[in-house]
Amino acid sequence: MRHVLQSRVALALTAVLAMGLASTALEQQPAAGQPPQGRGEGRGQGRGGGGRGAQPLNMDDRSGFQSIFDGTLKGWDGDPALWKAENGMLVGETTAANAIKENSFVIWRGGEPADFELKLEFRMNSTNSGIQFRSQHVSPGGEGRGAVTGKWVLKGYQADIDFNNQFTGMIYEERARGFLMQRGQAVYIGSDGSKRVIGNLERNADELKALIKPGDWNYVHLIARGNTLVNIVNGQVMAMIVDDDAANRALKGLIGFQIHVGPPMRIEFRNIYLKKL
């Protein structure tokens, strides 16, 4: 069974990344009459074509993407006491005088994407945040720990972010299944909800943490395709999930950004681009 799951994850990752790599590959085709780079005469004979590996990563490639933030709050819905547009950034901020008692979100109201890629940059100075996707709006009400008092609350998948980078790069599920994995893991979630590590990524959790820049701009590329989710930070795959828990997973939903309870904080997002698949 473990071998079968590993094979499924490998196939899923190949399929998810294929579309993003295709545009880069097309841009980097050799000129007519020239041999592909790295495949000179005498190399690869008897092995067929195809070159040696994929094209180099191009984090600036936005082929097929559309901007969903125009420098204003048009199309975004959040608490105006917490969220604002400033100098080309979408900014969430709390202060000692303007603290919050529950996590609050700014929500993109342009649709509920199913299969998509999302690219953006973030910078923060404290506490915790996250990028919500395939999420649902939660109305005020309820009791106990699950009670909701605010108007702007989401539940669902979250690409986690925190200033200390304990959680940045993970995939979490807000107000639902909680921690789905740790950074640096490929995880399979079964139909019964059980979570199993089925592989480790190229670098371990601490090596990946070293690539995240505290207090500076970091680049995120999320891919959601079918039941497969990939979280890429600064060009490194940090998390991958294949979610077969049909009773609890979501295959489409809202996109949003979180501002977290705790000490005063400021979170900034810019260059927010979406490609629906």
C-alpha positions as a Markdown table, in Angstrom:
| # | Residue | x | y | z |
|---|---|---|---|---|
| 1 | Met | 0.0 | 0.0 | 0.0 |
| 2 | Arg | 2.8 | 2.4 | 0.8 |
| 3 | His | 4.4 | 1.8 | -2.6 |
| 4 | Val | 1.0 | 2.5 | -4.3 |
| 5 | Leu | 0.5 | 5.7 | -2.3 |
| 6 | Gln | 4.0 | 6.9 | -3.2 |
| 7 | Ser | 3.3 | 6.2 | -6.8 |
| 8 | Arg | 0.1 | 8.2 | -6.7 |
| 9 | Val | 1.8 | 11.2 | -5.1 |
| 10 | Ala | 4.5 | 11.2 | -7.7 |
| 11 | Leu | 2.0 | 11.1 | -10.5 |
| 12 | Ala | -0.1 | 13.8 | -8.8 |
| 13 | Leu | 2.8 | 16.2 | -8.3 |
| 14 | Thr | 3.9 | 15.7 | -12.0 |
| 15 | Ala | 0.4 | 16.6 | -13.1 |
| 16 | Val | 0.0 | 19.6 | -10.9 |
| 17 | Leu | 3.4 | 21.1 | -11.8 |
| 18 | Ala | 3.1 | 20.3 | -15.6 |
| 19 | Met | 1.0 | 23.3 | -16.5 |
| 20 | Gly | 3.2 | 25.8 | -14.6 |
| 21 | Leu | 6.3 | 24.3 | -16.3 |
| 22 | Ala | 4.8 | 24.3 | -19.8 |
| 23 | Ser | 4.8 | 28.0 | -20.2 |
| 24 | Thr | 8.4 | 28.3 | -19.1 |
| 25 | Ala | 9.5 | 25.6 | -21.4 |
| 26 | Leu | 7.9 | 27.2 | -24.4 |
| 27 | Glu | 9.6 | 30.5 | -23.7 |
| 28 | Gln | 13.0 | 28.8 | -23.6 |
| 29 | Gln | 12.8 | 26.7 | -26.7 |
| 30 | Pro | 16.1 | 26.8 | -28.7 |
| 31 | Ala | 16.3 | 28.8 | -32.0 |
| 32 | Ala | 15.6 | 26.9 | -35.2 |
| 33 | Gly | 18.5 | 24.7 | -36.3 |
| 34 | Gln | 20.2 | 24.8 | -32.9 |
| 35 | Pro | 20.5 | 21.8 | -30.6 |
| 36 | Pro | 18.9 | 22.0 | -27.2 |
| 37 | Gln | 21.1 | 23.3 | -24.5 |
| 38 | Gly | 23.1 | 20.6 | -22.7 |
| 39 | Arg | 22.5 | 18.0 | -25.3 |
| 40 | Gly | 25.5 | 18.2 | -27.6 |
| 41 | Glu | 26.7 | 15.6 | -30.1 |
| 42 | Gly | 27.6 | 12.3 | -28.5 |
| 43 | Arg | 25.3 | 12.7 | -25.5 |
| 44 | Gly | 22.2 | 10.7 | -24.9 |
| 45 | Gln | 22.6 | 8.5 | -27.9 |
| 46 | Gly | 20.4 | 5.5 | -27.6 |
| 47 | Arg | 18.4 | 7.1 | -24.8 |
| 48 | Gly | 15.8 | 8.9 | -26.9 |
| 49 | Gly | 15.0 | 12.6 | -26.8 |
| 50 | Gly | 13.6 | 14.9 | -24.1 |
| 51 | Gly | 16.7 | 16.5 | -22.7 |
| 52 | Arg | 18.0 | 16.1 | -19.2 |
| 53 | Gly | 15.4 | 17.3 | -16.7 |
| 54 | Ala | 13.0 | 20.2 | -16.6 |
| 55 | Gln | 13.6 | 23.8 | -17.5 |
| 56 | Pro | 15.0 | 26.2 | -14.8 |
| 57 | Leu | 12.6 | 27.7 | -12.3 |
| 58 | Asn | 11.2 | 31.1 | -13.3 |
| 59 | Met | 9.4 | 32.6 | -10.4 |
| 60 | Asp | 8.5 | 35.8 | -12.4 |
| 61 | Asp | 6.6 | 33.8 | -15.0 |
| 62 | Arg | 2.9 | 34.9 | -14.9 |
| 63 | Ser | 1.8 | 33.5 | -18.2 |
| 64 | Gly | -2.0 | 32.9 | -18.0 |
| 65 | Phe | -2.3 | 34.7 | -14.6 |
| 66 | Gln | -4.5 | 37.7 | -13.9 |
| 67 | Ser | -4.0 | 40.3 | -11.1 |
| 68 | Ile | -6.7 | 40.1 | -8.5 |
| 69 | Phe | -5.4 | 43.2 | -6.6 |
| 70 | Asp | -5.3 | 46.5 | -8.4 |
| 71 | Gly | -3.9 | 48.6 | -5.5 |
| 72 | Thr | -7.4 | 49.3 | -4.0 |
| 73 | Leu | -9.8 | 47.2 | -2.0 |
| 74 | Lys | -12.1 | 46.8 | -5.0 |
| 75 | Gly | -13.2 | 43.1 | -5.0 |
| 76 | Trp | -11.9 | 42.6 | -1.4 |
| 77 | Asp | -14.1 | 42.4 | 1.7 |
| 78 | Gly | -12.6 | 42.8 | 5.2 |
| 79 | Asp | -12.9 | 44.8 | 8.4 |
| 80 | Pro | -12.0 | 48.4 | 7.4 |
| 81 | Ala | -10.6 | 48.8 | 10.9 |
| 82 | Leu | -7.9 | 46.1 | 10.1 |
| 83 | Trp | -7.4 | 46.1 | 6.4 |
| 84 | Lys | -6.4 | 48.8 | 3.9 |
| 85 | Ala | -4.7 | 49.3 | 0.5 |
| 86 | Glu | -1.4 | 51.2 | 0.8 |
| 87 | Asn | 1.4 | 51.9 | -1.7 |
| 88 | Gly | 0.5 | 48.9 | -3.9 |
| 89 | Met | 0.0 | 46.6 | -1.0 |
| 90 | Leu | -2.9 | 44.9 | 0.8 |
| 91 | Val | -2.2 | 45.5 | 4.4 |
| 92 | Gly | -3.6 | 44.1 | 7.6 |
| 93 | Glu | -2.7 | 45.7 | 10.9 |
| 94 | Thr | -3.5 | 45.4 | 14.6 |
| 95 | Thr | -2.2 | 47.6 | 17.5 |
| 96 | Ala | -2.4 | 47.5 | 21.2 |
| 97 | Ala | -5.3 | 49.9 | 21.0 |
| 98 | Asn | -7.0 | 48.0 | 18.2 |
| 99 | Ala | -6.5 | 44.4 | 19.2 |
| 100 | Ile | -8.8 | 41.5 | 18.0 |
| 101 | Lys | -10.3 | 38.6 | 19.9 |
| 102 | Glu | -10.6 | 36.2 | 17.0 |
| 103 | Asn | -8.8 | 35.7 | 13.7 |
| 104 | Ser | -10.2 | 38.0 | 11.0 |
| 105 | Phe | -9.8 | 37.8 | 7.2 |
| 106 | Val | -10.0 | 39.9 | 4.1 |
| 107 | Ile | -11.8 | 37.9 | 1.5 |
| 108 | Trp | -11.5 | 38.0 | -2.3 |
| 109 | Arg | -15.0 | 38.2 | -3.7 |
| 110 | Gly | -14.2 | 37.4 | -7.3 |
| 111 | Gly | -15.2 | 33.8 | -7.2 |
| 112 | Glu | -14.6 | 30.4 | -5.5 |
| 113 | Pro | -11.8 | 28.9 | -7.6 |
| 114 | Ala | -11.5 | 25.1 | -7.8 |
| 115 | Asp | -8.3 | 24.2 | -9.6 |
| 116 | Phe | -5.9 | 27.1 | -9.7 |
| 117 | Glu | -2.5 | 28.6 | -9.1 |
| 118 | Leu | -1.9 | 31.6 | -6.9 |
| 119 | Lys | 1.3 | 33.7 | -6.8 |
| 120 | Leu | 2.0 | 36.5 | -4.4 |
| 121 | Glu | 4.5 | 38.1 | -2.1 |
| 122 | Phe | 4.1 | 38.7 | 1.7 |
| 123 | Arg | 6.0 | 40.5 | 4.4 |
| 124 | Met | 5.2 | 40.6 | 8.1 |
| 125 | Asn | 6.6 | 42.0 | 11.4 |
| 126 | Ser | 5.1 | 39.8 | 14.1 |
| 127 | Thr | 2.7 | 37.1 | 15.1 |
| 128 | Asn | 0.9 | 34.8 | 12.6 |
| 129 | Ser | -1.0 | 35.0 | 9.4 |
| 130 | Gly | -2.0 | 32.7 | 6.5 |
| 131 | Ile | -3.3 | 32.5 | 2.9 |
| 132 | Gln | -6.8 | 30.9 | 2.9 |
| 133 | Phe | -7.9 | 28.9 | -0.2 |
| 134 | Arg | -10.8 | 26.7 | -1.0 |
| 135 | Ser | -12.4 | 28.2 | 2.1 |
| 136 | Gln | -15.9 | 28.9 | 3.3 |
| 137 | His | -17.3 | 32.0 | 5.0 |
| 138 | Val | -18.5 | 31.3 | 8.6 |
| 139 | Ser | -21.5 | 33.3 | 9.8 |
| 140 | Pro | -21.6 | 34.7 | 13.4 |
| 141 | Gly | -23.0 | 32.3 | 15.9 |
| 142 | Gly | -22.4 | 29.1 | 17.8 |
| 143 | Glu | -21.0 | 28.5 | 21.3 |
| 144 | Gly | -17.8 | 27.5 | 23.0 |
| 145 | Arg | -14.5 | 27.3 | 21.1 |
| 146 | Gly | -16.3 | 27.2 | 17.8 |
| 147 | Ala | -18.3 | 30.4 | 18.4 |
| 148 | Val | -17.9 | 33.1 | 15.8 |
| 149 | Thr | -18.5 | 36.8 | 16.7 |
| 150 | Gly | -17.1 | 38.6 | 13.7 |
| 151 | Lys | -18.4 | 39.2 | 10.2 |
| 152 | Trp | -15.1 | 38.2 | 8.4 |
| 153 | Val | -14.3 | 34.7 | 9.4 |
| 154 | Leu | -13.2 | 31.8 | 7.1 |
| 155 | Lys | -12.6 | 28.1 | 7.6 |
| 156 | Gly | -10.6 | 25.9 | 5.3 |
| 157 | Tyr | -7.2 | 25.2 | 3.8 |
| 158 | Gln | -4.5 | 27.7 | 4.8 |
| 159 | Ala | -0.9 | 28.2 | 3.6 |
| 160 | Asp | 0.4 | 29.0 | 7.0 |
| 161 | Ile | 2.6 | 32.0 | 7.7 |
| 162 | Asp | 4.2 | 33.2 | 11.0 |
| 163 | Phe | 7.0 | 35.6 | 11.8 |
| 164 | Asn | 9.2 | 33.1 | 13.7 |
| 165 | Asn | 8.8 | 30.7 | 10.7 |
| 166 | Gln | 7.8 | 27.8 | 12.9 |
| 167 | Phe | 4.8 | 27.1 | 10.6 |
| 168 | Thr | 5.5 | 29.0 | 7.4 |
| 169 | Gly | 5.3 | 26.7 | 4.4 |
| 170 | Met | 2.9 | 24.2 | 6.0 |
| 171 | Ile | -0.6 | 23.6 | 5.0 |
| 172 | Tyr | -3.1 | 24.0 | 7.8 |
| 173 | Glu | -6.9 | 23.9 | 8.0 |
| 174 | Glu | -8.5 | 26.8 | 9.9 |
| 175 | Arg | -11.5 | 25.9 | 12.1 |
| 176 | Ala | -11.5 | 22.3 | 10.8 |
| 177 | Arg | -8.8 | 19.5 | 10.8 |
| 178 | Gly | -6.1 | 21.8 | 12.1 |
| 179 | Phe | -2.5 | 20.7 | 11.4 |
| 180 | Leu | -2.4 | 18.5 | 8.3 |
| 181 | Met | 1.3 | 18.2 | 8.1 |
| 182 | Gln | 4.7 | 19.7 | 8.9 |
| 183 | Arg | 6.9 | 21.6 | 6.6 |
| 184 | Gly | 9.1 | 19.4 | 4.3 |
| 185 | Gln | 6.6 | 16.5 | 4.1 |
| 186 | Ala | 4.5 | 14.9 | 1.4 |
| 187 | Val | 1.3 | 13.7 | 3.2 |
| 188 | Tyr | -1.6 | 11.4 | 2.2 |
| 189 | Ile | -4.9 | 11.9 | 3.9 |
| 190 | Gly | -7.1 | 8.8 | 3.6 |
| 191 | Ser | -10.8 | 8.4 | 3.2 |
| 192 | Asp | -11.1 | 7.8 | 6.9 |
| 193 | Gly | -9.3 | 11.1 | 7.7 |
| 194 | Ser | -6.0 | 9.5 | 8.8 |
| 195 | Lys | -2.8 | 11.4 | 7.9 |
| 196 | Arg | 0.3 | 9.6 | 6.8 |
| 197 | Val | 3.7 | 10.9 | 5.8 |
| 198 | Ile | 4.6 | 9.1 | 2.5 |
| 199 | Gly | 7.7 | 11.0 | 1.7 |
| 200 | Asn | 10.0 | 13.8 | 2.6 |
| 201 | Leu | 10.8 | 16.7 | 0.2 |
| 202 | Glu | 14.2 | 17.7 | -1.1 |
| 203 | Arg | 15.2 | 19.6 | 2.1 |
| 204 | Asn | 14.2 | 19.0 | 5.7 |
| 205 | Ala | 12.1 | 21.4 | 7.8 |
| 206 | Asp | 15.1 | 23.3 | 9.2 |
| 207 | Glu | 16.8 | 23.7 | 5.8 |
| 208 | Leu | 13.5 | 25.0 | 4.3 |
| 209 | Lys | 13.1 | 27.4 | 7.2 |
| 210 | Ala | 16.5 | 28.9 | 6.4 |
| 211 | Leu | 15.2 | 29.9 | 3.0 |
| 212 | Ile | 12.4 | 32.0 | 4.5 |
| 213 | Lys | 13.3 | 35.7 | 5.1 |
| 214 | Pro | 11.9 | 37.1 | 8.4 |
| 215 | Gly | 10.8 | 40.7 | 8.0 |
| 216 | Asp | 11.4 | 40.7 | 4.3 |
| 217 | Trp | 9.5 | 39.9 | 1.1 |
| 218 | Asn | 8.8 | 36.2 | 0.5 |
| 219 | Tyr | 7.3 | 34.7 | -2.6 |
| 220 | Val | 4.5 | 32.1 | -2.4 |
| 221 | His | 3.2 | 29.9 | -5.2 |
| 222 | Leu | 0.2 | 27.7 | -4.4 |
| 223 | Ile | -1.1 | 25.0 | -6.7 |
| 224 | Ala | -4.5 | 23.3 | -6.1 |
| 225 | Arg | -5.5 | 20.7 | -8.6 |
| 226 | Gly | -8.1 | 18.1 | -7.8 |
| 227 | Asn | -7.3 | 16.6 | -4.4 |
| 228 | Thr | -3.6 | 17.6 | -4.7 |
| 229 | Leu | -2.2 | 20.7 | -3.0 |
| 230 | Val | 1.3 | 22.1 | -3.3 |
| 231 | Asn | 2.8 | 25.0 | -1.3 |
| 232 | Ile | 6.0 | 26.6 | -2.8 |
| 233 | Val | 7.9 | 29.3 | -0.9 |
| 234 | Asn | 10.8 | 31.2 | -2.4 |
| 235 | Gly | 11.0 | 28.6 | -5.2 |
| 236 | Gln | 11.2 | 25.6 | -2.9 |
| 237 | Val | 8.4 | 23.0 | -2.5 |
| 238 | Met | 7.6 | 23.1 | 1.2 |
| 239 | Ala | 4.5 | 21.0 | 1.4 |
| 240 | Met | 2.4 | 18.6 | -0.6 |
| 241 | Ile | -0.9 | 16.9 | 0.2 |
| 242 | Val | -3.0 | 14.4 | -1.5 |
| 243 | Asp | -6.4 | 14.6 | 0.2 |
| 244 | Asp | -8.7 | 11.7 | -0.2 |
| 245 | Asp | -10.9 | 12.6 | 2.8 |
| 246 | Ala | -14.0 | 13.3 | 0.7 |
| 247 | Ala | -16.1 | 14.0 | 3.8 |
| 248 | Asn | -13.9 | 16.9 | 5.0 |
| 249 | Arg | -11.9 | 18.2 | 2.1 |
| 250 | Ala | -13.0 | 21.1 | -0.2 |
| 251 | Leu | -12.5 | 21.1 | -3.9 |
| 252 | Lys | -13.4 | 24.8 | -4.4 |
| 253 | Gly | -13.9 | 27.9 | -2.2 |
| 254 | Leu | -12.9 | 31.4 | -1.2 |
| 255 | Ile | -9.4 | 33.0 | -1.2 |
| 256 | Gly | -8.5 | 35.3 | 1.7 |
| 257 | Phe | -5.7 | 36.5 | 4.0 |
| 258 | Gln | -5.6 | 36.2 | 7.8 |
| 259 | Ile | -4.8 | 38.6 | 10.6 |
| 260 | His | -4.2 | 36.7 | 13.8 |
| 261 | Val | -5.0 | 37.2 | 17.4 |
| 262 | Gly | -2.0 | 38.0 | 19.6 |
| 263 | Pro | 0.5 | 40.8 | 19.8 |
| 264 | Pro | 0.2 | 43.8 | 17.5 |
| 265 | Met | 1.2 | 42.9 | 13.9 |
| 266 | Arg | 1.4 | 44.1 | 10.4 |
| 267 | Ile | 1.1 | 41.8 | 7.3 |
| 268 | Glu | 1.5 | 43.0 | 3.8 |
| 269 | Phe | 0.7 | 41.3 | 0.5 |
| 270 | Arg | 1.5 | 42.5 | -3.0 |
| 271 | Asn | 1.7 | 41.2 | -6.6 |
| 272 | Ile | -1.3 | 38.9 | -6.2 |
| 273 | Tyr | -1.9 | 36.9 | -9.3 |
| 274 | Leu | -4.4 | 34.0 | -10.0 |
| 275 | Lys | -4.6 | 31.5 | -12.8 |
| 276 | Lys | -7.7 | 29.3 | -13.0 |
| 277 | Leu | -6.9 | 25.8 | -14.4 |
